[in-house]
Amino acid sequence: MRDKKEWEQSSKDINDRRPSEDDYQKAISDGLVTEDIAENKKFKKKTIILGSIFSGLLLIVMVILLIVFFYPKSKNDSSLAASNHKISESSMIDSNSTQEGKSGHVSAALTEWKALALNQQIALLAQSYAKLNPQTTILAAEYLAMAGNISDGSIEWYDSNKIIHKVNVKINQATVEYDYINAKSWETEEQVTKINTVLADYFDTPSAKQVTEEIASRVIDSAKLASLNAEMNLEQIAQGDYSSVQGAWRTLEGRTLIFENNQCYIVEGEQKTRLILNILSADNQQEQGFLMVNSQPEGTPAGAGLSFIPKGYDWADTDKAKPRIWLSNTFGPSAQSLPERQKLAVQKAIFYKVN
């Protein structure tokens, strides 16, 4: 047997070409040439290396395929931007919806507010102010009045001691501003609230409306409020306006004179009789410091003089520190000098205001 080199040369000489690897392997199997051990080892080593490289590449490809098919896909920049745009757009829609909702509530509140009567609006403002200033006597007042305009004016009232109080009010669209002197600290304070809050607190339920309506029934004209708390306004009485003496007047013996709804009534026991009053126009008696009118019980021809004697007028030992009313068919306050027995009669029959 020949070695590989000799066989290759011999095969080339015979076939006129260099033998291939297949020819070489066939010659080995046919026993024509001895196998080159070193070359075979080299070939096997190359085969192992190539197999290892191929296996590694195959493994890498498989790993990449697994990542592509099974690992969660990350969003690309465009899809992420689109997603962020959608989120931002959604947030804007929610924000706009919230703003539109608030605007709608305010608009509805303003519409409801403008539909209310003036006395209802004043009552609601009084309730709202009382919550902001708990020391106020506004809700306990017998009467309330609005001086000026509802959007820029003041609510006025008298307390039980006949002391006037007021709170300045300004309304700008849906905002209410109060400016007042705190009765406890005597310092000027300012408070702010909203129309929709006022309505929600005091006009949103039947029971709340009922309270508001009761307060609204006590709202009167500002001029009338002033006259109600004036102590016997003779000029108004001379014009037939008895608002300054409204209420009950009583003698020491318990006889009662009542002025209500600009009418006068005499009460004796269970009987209440209306007195028709006629102003004396022959002379202006109020210049003397008092005013006398004719009074006639309704349904009878009888009559008597009704004299209005303001505070400070000194007469017949009556209490000049208080306003008085004198009903008599014999004499009036113009009689400056009276016998003692007549003074005693006056003391028993003079009417003083009931607090």
C-alpha positions as CSV (number, residue, x, y, z in Angstrom):
1,M,0.0,0.0,0.0
2,R,1.2,3.5,-0.7
3,D,1.0,6.5,1.3
4,K,-1.3,9.4,0.3
5,K,1.3,11.5,-1.5
6,E,2.4,8.6,-3.7
7,W,-1.2,7.6,-4.4
8,E,-2.2,11.1,-5.3
9,Q,0.8,11.4,-7.8
10,S,0.0,8.0,-9.3
11,S,-3.7,8.8,-9.6
12,K,-2.9,12.2,-11.2
13,D,-0.6,10.5,-13.7
14,I,-3.2,8.0,-14.7
15,N,-6.3,10.2,-14.7
16,D,-4.7,13.4,-15.7
17,R,-6.3,15.2,-12.7
18,R,-5.8,15.7,-9.0
19,P,-7.9,13.1,-7.1
20,S,-10.8,14.3,-5.0
21,E,-11.5,13.6,-1.4
22,D,-14.0,11.1,-2.4
23,D,-11.4,9.3,-4.6
24,Y,-9.1,9.4,-1.6
25,Q,-11.7,7.8,0.7
26,K,-12.5,5.2,-1.9
27,A,-8.9,4.3,-2.3
28,I,-8.6,3.9,1.4
29,S,-11.6,1.6,1.5
30,D,-10.2,-0.4,-1.4
31,G,-6.9,-0.8,0.4
32,L,-4.9,1.1,-2.3
33,V,-3.6,3.7,0.1
34,T,-2.9,4.1,3.8
35,E,-4.9,6.7,5.7
36,D,-3.1,9.9,6.7
37,I,-3.7,9.9,10.4
38,A,-2.6,13.5,11.0
39,E,-4.8,14.7,8.2
40,N,-7.7,12.7,9.5
41,K,-7.3,14.1,12.9
42,K,-7.2,17.6,11.4
43,F,-10.3,16.9,9.4
44,K,-12.1,15.6,12.4
45,K,-11.0,18.6,14.5
46,K,-12.3,20.9,11.8
47,T,-15.5,19.1,11.7
48,I,-15.9,19.3,15.4
49,I,-15.1,23.1,15.4
50,L,-17.5,23.7,12.6
51,G,-20.2,21.7,14.3
52,S,-19.7,23.6,17.5
53,I,-19.9,26.9,15.7
54,F,-23.1,25.8,13.9
55,S,-24.6,24.6,17.1
56,G,-23.8,27.9,18.8
57,L,-25.3,29.9,16.0
58,L,-28.4,27.7,16.0
59,L,-28.8,28.2,19.8
60,I,-28.5,32.0,19.4
61,V,-31.1,32.0,16.6
62,M,-33.4,29.9,18.8
63,V,-33.0,32.3,21.7
64,I,-33.7,35.3,19.5
65,L,-36.8,33.6,18.1
66,L,-38.0,32.9,21.7
67,I,-37.5,36.5,22.7
68,V,-39.3,37.8,19.6
69,F,-42.3,35.5,20.0
70,F,-42.7,35.1,23.7
71,Y,-41.2,38.2,25.4
72,P,-43.8,41.2,25.8
73,K,-43.4,43.6,23.1
74,S,-42.2,47.1,24.1
75,K,-44.1,50.0,22.7
76,N,-42.3,52.0,20.1
77,D,-41.9,55.7,20.3
78,S,-44.8,56.5,18.0
79,S,-47.3,54.1,19.8
80,L,-46.1,55.5,23.1
81,A,-46.6,59.0,22.0
82,A,-50.0,58.1,20.6
83,S,-50.9,56.5,23.9
84,N,-49.7,59.5,25.9
85,H,-51.7,61.8,23.6
86,K,-54.8,59.7,24.2
87,I,-54.2,59.9,28.0
88,S,-53.6,63.6,27.8
89,E,-56.7,64.1,25.7
90,S,-58.7,62.0,28.1
91,S,-57.5,64.1,31.0
92,M,-58.4,67.2,29.2
93,I,-61.9,65.9,28.5
94,D,-62.3,64.9,32.2
95,S,-61.1,68.4,33.2
96,N,-63.3,70.1,30.8
97,S,-66.3,68.0,31.9
98,T,-65.6,69.0,35.5
99,Q,-65.3,72.6,34.6
100,E,-68.4,72.5,32.5
101,G,-70.2,70.7,35.4
102,K,-69.2,73.5,37.8
103,S,-70.1,76.2,35.4
104,G,-73.5,74.5,34.8
105,H,-74.2,74.4,38.6
106,V,-73.3,78.1,38.9
107,S,-75.4,79.1,35.9
108,A,-78.4,77.1,37.3
109,A,-78.0,78.7,40.7
110,L,-77.9,82.2,39.2
111,T,-81.0,81.5,37.2
112,E,-82.8,80.2,40.4
113,W,-81.5,83.2,42.4
114,K,-82.8,85.8,39.9
115,A,-86.2,84.1,39.9
116,L,-86.7,84.6,43.6
117,A,-88.6,87.5,45.1
118,L,-86.6,90.3,46.8
119,N,-87.8,89.3,50.3
120,Q,-86.7,85.7,49.7
121,Q,-83.2,86.9,48.5
122,I,-82.9,89.1,51.6
123,A,-83.9,86.2,53.9
124,L,-81.3,83.9,52.3
125,L,-78.6,86.5,52.7
126,A,-79.6,86.9,56.3
127,Q,-79.3,83.2,57.0
128,S,-76.0,82.9,55.2
129,Y,-74.6,85.9,57.1
130,A,-75.8,84.4,60.4
131,K,-73.8,81.3,59.7
132,L,-70.6,83.4,59.0
133,N,-71.2,85.6,62.1
134,P,-72.8,83.5,64.9
135,Q,-72.9,86.5,67.3
136,T,-75.4,88.4,65.1
137,T,-79.0,89.0,66.2
138,I,-80.3,89.2,62.6
139,L,-82.4,86.0,62.7
140,A,-84.0,87.0,66.0
141,A,-85.0,90.4,64.7
142,E,-88.8,91.2,64.4
143,Y,-88.2,92.9,61.1
144,L,-85.5,93.1,58.4
145,A,-85.0,95.6,55.6
146,M,-82.7,96.2,52.7
147,A,-81.2,99.6,52.3
148,G,-79.9,100.3,48.8
149,N,-79.7,97.7,46.0
150,I,-79.7,94.0,46.6
151,S,-76.3,93.8,44.7
152,D,-74.8,96.7,46.6
153,G,-76.6,97.7,49.8
154,S,-77.1,96.7,53.4
155,I,-79.5,94.6,55.5
156,E,-80.7,96.5,58.6
157,W,-82.5,95.4,61.7
158,Y,-83.1,96.4,65.4
159,D,-82.2,94.1,68.3
160,S,-84.4,93.7,71.4
161,N,-82.8,96.9,72.9
162,K,-83.8,98.9,69.8
163,I,-80.2,99.2,68.7
164,I,-79.8,99.4,64.9
165,H,-77.5,96.9,63.2
166,K,-76.5,96.5,59.6
167,V,-74.4,94.3,57.3
168,N,-73.1,95.6,54.0
169,V,-73.7,93.2,51.1
170,K,-72.2,93.1,47.6
171,I,-73.1,90.5,45.0
172,N,-70.9,90.1,41.9
173,Q,-72.2,87.4,39.6
174,A,-72.1,84.3,41.8
175,T,-70.1,85.7,44.7
176,V,-71.5,87.3,47.8
177,E,-69.4,89.6,50.0
178,Y,-70.3,90.6,53.5
179,D,-68.8,93.6,55.3
180,Y,-69.8,94.3,58.9
181,I,-68.7,95.2,62.4
182,N,-68.5,92.1,64.6
183,A,-70.8,92.7,67.6
184,K,-68.4,90.7,69.9
185,S,-65.0,92.1,68.9
186,W,-66.2,95.4,67.5
187,E,-63.8,94.9,64.6
188,T,-64.6,95.2,60.9
189,E,-64.8,91.8,59.3
190,E,-65.3,90.6,55.7
191,Q,-66.7,87.2,54.6
192,V,-67.3,85.7,51.2
193,T,-69.6,82.9,50.0
194,K,-71.3,81.7,46.8
195,I,-74.8,82.0,45.5
196,N,-75.0,78.2,44.9
197,T,-73.8,77.5,48.4
198,V,-76.5,79.8,49.9
199,L,-79.2,78.1,47.8
200,A,-78.0,74.6,48.7
201,D,-77.9,75.4,52.4
202,Y,-81.2,77.2,52.8
203,F,-83.4,76.6,49.8
204,D,-82.8,73.0,48.7
205,T,-85.3,71.1,50.8
206,P,-88.9,71.8,51.8
207,S,-88.0,72.3,55.4
208,A,-85.2,74.7,54.5
209,K,-87.6,76.6,52.3
210,Q,-90.1,76.9,55.1
211,V,-87.6,78.5,57.4
212,T,-86.5,80.9,54.7
213,E,-90.1,81.8,53.9
214,E,-90.8,82.6,57.6
215,I,-87.8,85.0,57.6
216,A,-88.9,86.5,54.3
217,S,-92.3,87.3,55.9
218,R,-90.5,89.7,58.3
219,V,-88.8,91.7,55.5
220,I,-90.2,95.2,55.2
221,D,-89.3,98.5,53.5
222,S,-86.3,100.3,54.9
223,A,-88.3,103.5,55.5
224,K,-90.9,101.5,57.4
225,L,-88.3,99.8,59.5
226,A,-87.0,103.2,60.6
227,S,-90.5,104.5,61.4
228,L,-91.4,101.3,63.4
229,N,-88.5,101.9,65.7
230,A,-88.8,105.7,66.0
231,E,-90.4,106.8,69.2
232,M,-93.7,108.4,68.3
233,N,-93.1,110.3,65.0
234,L,-95.6,113.2,65.2
235,E,-95.0,114.2,61.6
236,Q,-95.9,110.7,60.3
237,I,-98.9,110.5,62.6
238,A,-100.2,113.9,61.3
239,Q,-100.1,112.3,57.8
240,G,-102.1,109.3,59.0
241,D,-99.1,107.0,59.3
242,Y,-99.2,105.2,62.7
243,S,-96.2,102.9,62.1
244,S,-94.1,104.6,64.8
245,V,-96.6,103.6,67.5
246,Q,-97.3,100.2,66.2
247,G,-97.9,97.5,68.9
248,A,-99.7,97.4,72.2
249,W,-100.1,100.2,74.7
250,R,-101.5,99.6,78.2
251,T,-102.7,101.5,81.3
252,L,-102.0,100.7,84.9
253,E,-105.5,99.3,85.1
254,G,-105.0,97.0,82.2
255,R,-106.9,98.7,79.4
256,T,-105.1,98.1,76.1
257,L,-104.7,100.2,73.0
258,I,-103.4,98.3,69.9
259,F,-102.0,99.7,66.6
260,E,-101.6,97.1,63.9
261,N,-101.7,97.4,60.1
262,N,-102.1,101.2,60.5
263,Q,-105.4,100.7,62.4
264,C,-106.2,101.5,66.1
265,Y,-108.2,99.2,68.4
266,I,-109.3,99.6,72.0
267,V,-109.4,96.3,74.0
268,E,-111.6,96.0,77.1
269,G,-111.8,92.5,78.5
270,E,-112.7,90.2,75.6
271,Q,-114.0,93.0,73.4
272,K,-111.8,94.6,70.7
273,T,-113.2,97.7,69.1
274,R,-111.7,99.6,66.2
275,L,-111.2,103.3,66.7
276,I,-111.6,105.5,63.6
277,L,-109.0,108.3,63.8
278,N,-109.3,111.7,62.2
279,I,-106.5,114.2,62.2
280,L,-107.4,117.6,63.5
281,S,-106.4,120.2,60.8
282,A,-107.7,123.4,62.4
283,D,-104.3,124.1,63.9
284,N,-100.9,122.4,64.0
285,Q,-100.9,121.1,67.6
286,Q,-97.7,119.1,67.1
287,E,-95.8,122.4,67.4
288,Q,-96.9,122.5,71.0
289,G,-95.0,119.3,71.6
290,F,-97.9,116.8,71.3
291,L,-100.5,115.9,68.7
292,M,-104.2,115.2,69.3
293,V,-106.6,113.5,66.9
294,N,-110.3,112.7,67.1
295,S,-111.2,109.0,67.8
296,Q,-114.6,107.4,67.3
297,P,-115.4,103.8,68.1
298,E,-116.6,102.0,65.0
299,G,-120.4,101.9,64.8
300,T,-121.1,104.5,67.4
301,P,-121.5,108.4,67.3
302,A,-119.5,108.9,70.4
303,G,-116.0,110.3,70.2
304,A,-113.0,111.3,72.2
305,G,-109.6,113.0,71.8
306,L,-106.6,110.8,71.4
307,S,-103.4,112.6,72.3
308,F,-99.9,111.4,71.3
309,I,-97.3,112.7,73.8
310,P,-93.7,112.0,72.9
311,K,-90.8,111.4,75.2
312,G,-89.6,114.5,77.0
313,Y,-92.9,116.3,77.1
314,D,-93.6,117.1,80.8
315,W,-97.3,116.8,81.7
316,A,-99.5,115.9,84.6
317,D,-96.8,114.0,86.5
318,T,-96.7,111.3,83.8
319,D,-93.3,109.6,83.0
320,K,-91.7,112.0,80.5
321,A,-88.9,109.5,79.9
322,K,-91.4,107.4,77.8
323,P,-93.8,108.2,75.0
324,R,-97.4,108.2,76.1
325,I,-101.0,108.1,74.6
326,W,-103.9,109.8,76.4
327,L,-107.5,109.1,75.6
328,S,-110.0,111.6,77.0
329,N,-113.2,113.4,76.1
330,T,-112.7,116.2,78.7
331,F,-109.3,117.7,78.3
332,G,-105.9,117.2,76.6
333,P,-102.2,117.8,77.3
334,S,-102.7,121.5,76.7
335,A,-104.1,121.8,80.2
336,Q,-100.8,122.4,81.9
337,S,-102.2,122.9,85.4
338,L,-104.5,120.1,86.7
339,P,-106.0,119.5,90.1
340,E,-104.4,116.6,92.0
341,R,-107.5,114.4,91.6
342,Q,-107.4,114.8,87.8
343,K,-103.6,114.0,87.8
344,L,-104.4,110.8,89.6
345,A,-107.0,110.0,87.0
346,V,-104.5,110.7,84.2
347,Q,-102.0,108.3,85.9
348,K,-104.5,105.5,85.9
349,A,-105.6,106.1,82.3
350,I,-102.4,107.0,80.4
351,F,-101.2,104.4,77.9
352,Y,-97.6,103.3,77.9
353,K,-95.9,101.2,75.2
354,V,-95.7,97.5,76.0
355,N,-92.2,96.1,75.4
